[in-house]
Amino acid sequence: MFLTNVLMKKAKSKHVMVLMESVVSGHKFNAIRERLADKLEILKFDPYSEYLVF
């Protein structure tokens, strides 16, 4: 094994992009959260519905 392979480890990002989906209409959008954080539950305006449910 080469010394460069040992020193050049793959860097992991501190954040991860997740796909969020509306419970009411199925509208999807991307959100970014920390890798070690809990799963996201957020309230956001749903453009296909008149509710604020996500």
PDB file with one MODEL, atoms N, CA, C and O in Angstrom:
MODEL        1
ATOM      1  N   MET A   1       0.847  -1.171   0.000  1.00  0.00           N
ATOM      2  CA  MET A   1       0.000   0.000   0.000  1.00  0.00           C
ATOM      3  C   MET A   1       0.892   1.232   0.000  1.00  0.00           C
ATOM      4  O   MET A   1       1.903   1.279   0.700  1.00  0.00           O
ATOM      5  N   PHE A   2       0.514   2.216  -0.780  1.00  0.00           N
ATOM      6  CA  PHE A   2       1.288   3.443  -0.869  1.00  0.00           C
ATOM      7  C   PHE A   2       0.993   4.348   0.320  1.00  0.00           C
ATOM      8  O   PHE A   2      -0.108   4.332   0.872  1.00  0.00           O
ATOM      9  N   LEU A   3       1.966   5.115   0.695  1.00  0.00           N
ATOM     10  CA  LEU A   3       1.818   6.029   1.814  1.00  0.00           C
ATOM     11  C   LEU A   3       0.779   7.107   1.527  1.00  0.00           C
ATOM     12  O   LEU A   3       0.096   7.560   2.446  1.00  0.00           O
ATOM     13  N   THR A   4       0.648   7.526   0.270  1.00  0.00           N
ATOM     14  CA  THR A   4      -0.328   8.564  -0.081  1.00  0.00           C
ATOM     15  C   THR A   4      -1.756   8.070   0.124  1.00  0.00           C
ATOM     16  O   THR A   4      -2.635   8.858   0.475  1.00  0.00           O
ATOM     17  N   ASN A   5      -1.999   6.781  -0.090  1.00  0.00           N
ATOM     18  CA  ASN A   5      -3.346   6.246   0.132  1.00  0.00           C
ATOM     19  C   ASN A   5      -3.719   6.265   1.607  1.00  0.00           C
ATOM     20  O   ASN A   5      -4.888   6.442   1.950  1.00  0.00           O
ATOM     21  N   VAL A   6      -2.756   6.088   2.464  1.00  0.00           N
ATOM     22  CA  VAL A   6      -3.025   6.094   3.900  1.00  0.00           C
ATOM     23  C   VAL A   6      -3.295   7.515   4.387  1.00  0.00           C
ATOM     24  O   VAL A   6      -4.176   7.731   5.219  1.00  0.00           O
ATOM     25  N   LEU A   7      -2.544   8.477   3.873  1.00  0.00           N
ATOM     26  CA  LEU A   7      -2.682   9.861   4.323  1.00  0.00           C
ATOM     27  C   LEU A   7      -3.885  10.565   3.712  1.00  0.00           C
ATOM     28  O   LEU A   7      -4.412  11.500   4.314  1.00  0.00           O
ATOM     29  N   MET A   8      -4.332  10.144   2.536  1.00  0.00           N
ATOM     30  CA  MET A   8      -5.425  10.822   1.836  1.00  0.00           C
ATOM     31  C   MET A   8      -6.741  10.081   2.087  1.00  0.00           C
ATOM     32  O   MET A   8      -7.230   9.366   1.213  1.00  0.00           O
ATOM     33  N   LYS A   9      -7.302  10.251   3.265  1.00  0.00           N
ATOM     34  CA  LYS A   9      -8.584   9.633   3.568  1.00  0.00           C
ATOM     35  C   LYS A   9      -9.697  10.426   2.903  1.00  0.00           C
ATOM     36  O   LYS A   9      -9.542  11.613   2.615  1.00  0.00           O
ATOM     37  N   LYS A  10     -10.808   9.766   2.663  1.00  0.00           N
ATOM     38  CA  LYS A  10     -11.962  10.430   2.070  1.00  0.00           C
ATOM     39  C   LYS A  10     -12.632  11.305   3.125  1.00  0.00           C
ATOM     40  O   LYS A  10     -12.982  10.828   4.205  1.00  0.00           O
ATOM     41  N   ALA A  11     -12.805  12.564   2.815  1.00  0.00           N
ATOM     42  CA  ALA A  11     -13.424  13.499   3.755  1.00  0.00           C
ATOM     43  C   ALA A  11     -14.940  13.396   3.668  1.00  0.00           C
ATOM     44  O   ALA A  11     -15.505  13.423   2.574  1.00  0.00           O
ATOM     45  N   LYS A  12     -15.602  13.277   4.816  1.00  0.00           N
ATOM     46  CA  LYS A  12     -17.057  13.249   4.848  1.00  0.00           C
ATOM     47  C   LYS A  12     -17.565  14.641   5.161  1.00  0.00           C
ATOM     48  O   LYS A  12     -16.979  15.379   5.954  1.00  0.00           O
ATOM     49  N   SER A  13     -18.652  14.974   4.530  1.00  0.00           N
ATOM     50  CA  SER A  13     -19.259  16.271   4.763  1.00  0.00           C
ATOM     51  C   SER A  13     -19.953  16.290   6.122  1.00  0.00           C
ATOM     52  O   SER A  13     -20.399  15.253   6.613  1.00  0.00           O
ATOM     53  N   LYS A  14     -20.040  17.452   6.714  1.00  0.00           N
ATOM     54  CA  LYS A  14     -20.724  17.612   7.987  1.00  0.00           C
ATOM     55  C   LYS A  14     -22.233  17.695   7.793  1.00  0.00           C
ATOM     56  O   LYS A  14     -22.996  17.484   8.735  1.00  0.00           O
ATOM     57  N   HIS A  15     -22.663  18.002   6.569  1.00  0.00           N
ATOM     58  CA  HIS A  15     -24.081  18.161   6.245  1.00  0.00           C
ATOM     59  C   HIS A  15     -24.490  17.153   5.182  1.00  0.00           C
ATOM     60  O   HIS A  15     -23.652  16.638   4.442  1.00  0.00           O
ATOM     61  N   VAL A  16     -25.787  16.879   5.116  1.00  0.00           N
ATOM     62  CA  VAL A  16     -26.329  15.970   4.122  1.00  0.00           C
ATOM     63  C   VAL A  16     -27.614  16.581   3.553  1.00  0.00           C
ATOM     64  O   VAL A  16     -28.379  17.217   4.279  1.00  0.00           O
ATOM     65  N   MET A  17     -27.844  16.385   2.256  1.00  0.00           N
ATOM     66  CA  MET A  17     -29.053  16.893   1.612  1.00  0.00           C
ATOM     67  C   MET A  17     -30.120  15.798   1.643  1.00  0.00           C
ATOM     68  O   MET A  17     -29.858  14.657   1.262  1.00  0.00           O
ATOM     69  N   VAL A  18     -31.312  16.150   2.095  1.00  0.00           N
ATOM     70  CA  VAL A  18     -32.414  15.184   2.191  1.00  0.00           C
ATOM     71  C   VAL A  18     -33.590  15.673   1.354  1.00  0.00           C
ATOM     72  O   VAL A  18     -33.759  16.876   1.150  1.00  0.00           O
ATOM     73  N   LEU A  19     -34.392  14.745   0.876  1.00  0.00           N
ATOM     74  CA  LEU A  19     -35.585  15.058   0.093  1.00  0.00           C
ATOM     75  C   LEU A  19     -36.792  15.013   1.018  1.00  0.00           C
ATOM     76  O   LEU A  19     -37.101  13.972   1.599  1.00  0.00           O
ATOM     77  N   MET A  20     -37.475  16.149   1.151  1.00  0.00           N
ATOM     78  CA  MET A  20     -38.664  16.248   2.003  1.00  0.00           C
ATOM     79  C   MET A  20     -39.899  16.138   1.120  1.00  0.00           C
ATOM     80  O   MET A  20     -39.915  16.637  -0.006  1.00  0.00           O
ATOM     81  N   GLU A  21     -40.941  15.477   1.641  1.00  0.00           N
ATOM     82  CA  GLU A  21     -42.173  15.297   0.880  1.00  0.00           C
ATOM     83  C   GLU A  21     -43.371  15.670   1.745  1.00  0.00           C
ATOM     84  O   GLU A  21     -43.443  15.305   2.918  1.00  0.00           O
ATOM     85  N   SER A  22     -44.302  16.397   1.155  1.00  0.00           N
ATOM     86  CA  SER A  22     -45.509  16.811   1.855  1.00  0.00           C
ATOM     87  C   SER A  22     -46.414  15.610   2.102  1.00  0.00           C
ATOM     88  O   SER A  22     -46.553  14.731   1.252  1.00  0.00           O
ATOM     89  N   VAL A  23     -47.020  15.591   3.275  1.00  0.00           N
ATOM     90  CA  VAL A  23     -47.951  14.520   3.612  1.00  0.00           C
ATOM     91  C   VAL A  23     -49.272  14.706   2.871  1.00  0.00           C
ATOM     92  O   VAL A  23     -49.914  13.726   2.492  1.00  0.00           O
ATOM     93  N   VAL A  24     -49.682  15.962   2.663  1.00  0.00           N
ATOM     94  CA  VAL A  24     -50.982  16.263   2.071  1.00  0.00           C
ATOM     95  C   VAL A  24     -50.971  16.098   0.552  1.00  0.00           C
ATOM     96  O   VAL A  24     -51.792  15.361   0.007  1.00  0.00           O
ATOM     97  N   SER A  25     -50.047  16.778  -0.139  1.00  0.00           N
ATOM     98  CA  SER A  25     -50.113  16.814  -1.601  1.00  0.00           C
ATOM     99  C   SER A  25     -49.001  16.034  -2.294  1.00  0.00           C
ATOM    100  O   SER A  25     -49.094  15.789  -3.497  1.00  0.00           O
ATOM    101  N   GLY A  26     -47.963  15.639  -1.582  1.00  0.00           N
ATOM    102  CA  GLY A  26     -46.867  14.927  -2.210  1.00  0.00           C
ATOM    103  C   GLY A  26     -45.812  15.843  -2.815  1.00  0.00           C
ATOM    104  O   GLY A  26     -44.900  15.369  -3.493  1.00  0.00           O
ATOM    105  N   HIS A  27     -45.922  17.155  -2.580  1.00  0.00           N
ATOM    106  CA  HIS A  27     -44.935  18.120  -3.080  1.00  0.00           C
ATOM    107  C   HIS A  27     -43.582  17.823  -2.440  1.00  0.00           C
ATOM    108  O   HIS A  27     -43.508  17.562  -1.239  1.00  0.00           O
ATOM    109  N   LYS A  28     -42.504  17.861  -3.239  1.00  0.00           N
ATOM    110  CA  LYS A  28     -41.175  17.525  -2.742  1.00  0.00           C
ATOM    111  C   LYS A  28     -40.234  18.716  -2.865  1.00  0.00           C
ATOM    112  O   LYS A  28     -40.348  19.522  -3.790  1.00  0.00           O
ATOM    113  N   PHE A  29     -39.300  18.817  -1.915  1.00  0.00           N
ATOM    114  CA  PHE A  29     -38.249  19.828  -1.979  1.00  0.00           C
ATOM    115  C   PHE A  29     -37.034  19.313  -1.224  1.00  0.00           C
ATOM    116  O   PHE A  29     -37.127  18.382  -0.424  1.00  0.00           O
ATOM    117  N   ASN A  30     -35.889  19.940  -1.495  1.00  0.00           N
ATOM    118  CA  ASN A  30     -34.643  19.534  -0.854  1.00  0.00           C
ATOM    119  C   ASN A  30     -34.383  20.392   0.377  1.00  0.00           C
ATOM    120  O   ASN A  30     -34.706  21.579   0.407  1.00  0.00           O
ATOM    121  N   ALA A  31     -33.794  19.768   1.384  1.00  0.00           N
ATOM    122  CA  ALA A  31     -33.385  20.478   2.594  1.00  0.00           C
ATOM    123  C   ALA A  31     -32.015  19.956   3.007  1.00  0.00           C
ATOM    124  O   ALA A  31     -31.638  18.836   2.662  1.00  0.00           O
ATOM    125  N   ILE A  32     -31.282  20.764   3.738  1.00  0.00           N
ATOM    126  CA  ILE A  32     -29.958  20.375   4.208  1.00  0.00           C
ATOM    127  C   ILE A  32     -29.986  20.313   5.722  1.00  0.00           C
ATOM    128  O   ILE A  32     -30.477  21.231   6.379  1.00  0.00           O
ATOM    129  N   ARG A  33     -29.458  19.225   6.278  1.00  0.00           N
ATOM    130  CA  ARG A  33     -29.381  19.065   7.723  1.00  0.00           C
ATOM    131  C   ARG A  33     -28.003  18.528   8.085  1.00  0.00           C
ATOM    132  O   ARG A  33     -27.273  18.050   7.216  1.00  0.00           O
ATOM    133  N   GLU A  34     -27.648  18.603   9.349  1.00  0.00           N
ATOM    134  CA  GLU A  34     -26.381  18.055   9.800  1.00  0.00           C
ATOM    135  C   GLU A  34     -26.454  16.539   9.799  1.00  0.00           C
ATOM    136  O   GLU A  34     -27.511  15.965  10.061  1.00  0.00           O
ATOM    137  N   ARG A  35     -25.354  15.898   9.512  1.00  0.00           N
ATOM    138  CA  ARG A  35     -25.310  14.437   9.393  1.00  0.00           C
ATOM    139  C   ARG A  35     -25.667  13.746  10.711  1.00  0.00           C
ATOM    140  O   ARG A  35     -26.342  12.717  10.696  1.00  0.00           O
ATOM    141  N   LEU A  36     -25.234  14.280  11.830  1.00  0.00           N
ATOM    142  CA  LEU A  36     -25.451  13.636  13.124  1.00  0.00           C
ATOM    143  C   LEU A  36     -26.725  14.097  13.830  1.00  0.00           C
ATOM    144  O   LEU A  36     -27.039  13.615  14.918  1.00  0.00           O
ATOM    145  N   ALA A  37     -27.455  15.020  13.222  1.00  0.00           N
ATOM    146  CA  ALA A  37     -28.670  15.553  13.849  1.00  0.00           C
ATOM    147  C   ALA A  37     -29.842  14.574  13.690  1.00  0.00           C
ATOM    148  O   ALA A  37     -29.776  13.611  12.926  1.00  0.00           O
ATOM    149  N   ASP A  38     -30.904  14.853  14.431  1.00  0.00           N
ATOM    150  CA  ASP A  38     -32.117  14.042  14.315  1.00  0.00           C
ATOM    151  C   ASP A  38     -32.781  14.286  12.971  1.00  0.00           C
ATOM    152  O   ASP A  38     -32.413  15.206  12.240  1.00  0.00           O
ATOM    153  N   LYS A  39     -33.767  13.448  12.652  1.00  0.00           N
ATOM    154  CA  LYS A  39     -34.503  13.623  11.399  1.00  0.00           C
ATOM    155  C   LYS A  39     -35.315  14.914  11.439  1.00  0.00           C
ATOM    156  O   LYS A  39     -35.728  15.368  12.506  1.00  0.00           O
ATOM    157  N   LEU A  40     -35.537  15.497  10.262  1.00  0.00           N
ATOM    158  CA  LEU A  40     -36.223  16.779  10.179  1.00  0.00           C
ATOM    159  C   LEU A  40     -37.732  16.617  10.180  1.00  0.00           C
ATOM    160  O   LEU A  40     -38.275  15.731   9.521  1.00  0.00           O
ATOM    161  N   GLU A  41     -38.388  17.465  10.911  1.00  0.00           N
ATOM    162  CA  GLU A  41     -39.832  17.641  10.853  1.00  0.00           C
ATOM    163  C   GLU A  41     -40.059  19.145  10.874  1.00  0.00           C
ATOM    164  O   GLU A  41     -39.819  19.796  11.891  1.00  0.00           O
ATOM    165  N   ILE A  42     -40.519  19.698   9.761  1.00  0.00           N
ATOM    166  CA  ILE A  42     -40.661  21.147   9.681  1.00  0.00           C
ATOM    167  C   ILE A  42     -42.035  21.517   9.138  1.00  0.00           C
ATOM    168  O   ILE A  42     -42.693  20.722   8.466  1.00  0.00           O
ATOM    169  N   LEU A  43     -42.447  22.724   9.439  1.00  0.00           N
ATOM    170  CA  LEU A  43     -43.658  23.297   8.876  1.00  0.00           C
ATOM    171  C   LEU A  43     -43.241  24.274   7.790  1.00  0.00           C
ATOM    172  O   LEU A  43     -42.434  25.171   8.035  1.00  0.00           O
ATOM    173  N   LYS A  44     -43.778  24.107   6.608  1.00  0.00           N
ATOM    174  CA  LYS A  44     -43.451  24.973   5.488  1.00  0.00           C
ATOM    175  C   LYS A  44     -44.686  25.104   4.613  1.00  0.00           C
ATOM    176  O   LYS A  44     -45.513  24.193   4.563  1.00  0.00           O
ATOM    177  N   PHE A  45     -44.816  26.227   3.925  1.00  0.00           N
ATOM    178  CA  PHE A  45     -45.962  26.449   3.060  1.00  0.00           C
ATOM    179  C   PHE A  45     -45.962  25.470   1.902  1.00  0.00           C
ATOM    180  O   PHE A  45     -44.952  25.316   1.215  1.00  0.00           O
ATOM    181  N   ASP A  46     -47.093  24.805   1.681  1.00  0.00           N
ATOM    182  CA  ASP A  46     -47.250  23.850   0.588  1.00  0.00           C
ATOM    183  C   ASP A  46     -47.922  24.581  -0.577  1.00  0.00           C
ATOM    184  O   ASP A  46     -49.069  25.005  -0.438  1.00  0.00           O
ATOM    185  N   PRO A  47     -47.244  24.745  -1.728  1.00  0.00           N
ATOM    186  CA  PRO A  47     -47.818  25.514  -2.837  1.00  0.00           C
ATOM    187  C   PRO A  47     -49.017  24.831  -3.500  1.00  0.00           C
ATOM    188  O   PRO A  47     -49.790  25.506  -4.180  1.00  0.00           O
ATOM    189  N   TYR A  48     -49.197  23.547  -3.333  1.00  0.00           N
ATOM    190  CA  TYR A  48     -50.308  22.830  -3.956  1.00  0.00           C
ATOM    191  C   TYR A  48     -51.502  22.689  -3.035  1.00  0.00           C
ATOM    192  O   TYR A  48     -52.536  22.159  -3.441  1.00  0.00           O
ATOM    193  N   SER A  49     -51.381  23.137  -1.842  1.00  0.00           N
ATOM    194  CA  SER A  49     -52.446  23.010  -0.858  1.00  0.00           C
ATOM    195  C   SER A  49     -52.503  24.296  -0.057  1.00  0.00           C
ATOM    196  O   SER A  49     -51.578  25.105  -0.120  1.00  0.00           O
ATOM    197  N   GLU A  50     -53.564  24.494   0.686  1.00  0.00           N
ATOM    198  CA  GLU A  50     -53.673  25.702   1.508  1.00  0.00           C
ATOM    199  C   GLU A  50     -53.243  25.431   2.941  1.00  0.00           C
ATOM    200  O   GLU A  50     -53.515  26.243   3.825  1.00  0.00           O
ATOM    201  N   TYR A  51     -52.588  24.324   3.185  1.00  0.00           N
ATOM    202  CA  TYR A  51     -52.189  23.946   4.533  1.00  0.00           C
ATOM    203  C   TYR A  51     -50.696  24.124   4.720  1.00  0.00           C
ATOM    204  O   TYR A  51     -49.936  24.152   3.751  1.00  0.00           O
ATOM    205  N   LEU A  52     -50.285  24.243   5.959  1.00  0.00           N
ATOM    206  CA  LEU A  52     -48.869  24.337   6.315  1.00  0.00           C
ATOM    207  C   LEU A  52     -48.395  23.015   6.902  1.00  0.00           C
ATOM    208  O   LEU A  52     -47.871  22.986   8.016  1.00  0.00           O
ATOM    209  N   VAL A  53     -48.571  21.934   6.176  1.00  0.00           N
ATOM    210  CA  VAL A  53     -48.231  20.614   6.707  1.00  0.00           C
ATOM    211  C   VAL A  53     -47.089  20.022   5.914  1.00  0.00           C
ATOM    212  O   VAL A  53     -47.180  19.875   4.695  1.00  0.00           O
ATOM    213  N   PHE A  54     -46.013  19.683   6.603  1.00  0.00           N
ATOM    214  CA  PHE A  54     -44.900  18.932   6.030  1.00  0.00           C
ATOM    215  C   PHE A  54     -44.398  17.971   7.047  1.00  0.00           C
ATOM    216  O   PHE A  54     -43.454  17.227   6.780  1.00  0.00           O
TER     217      PHE A  54
ENDMDL
END
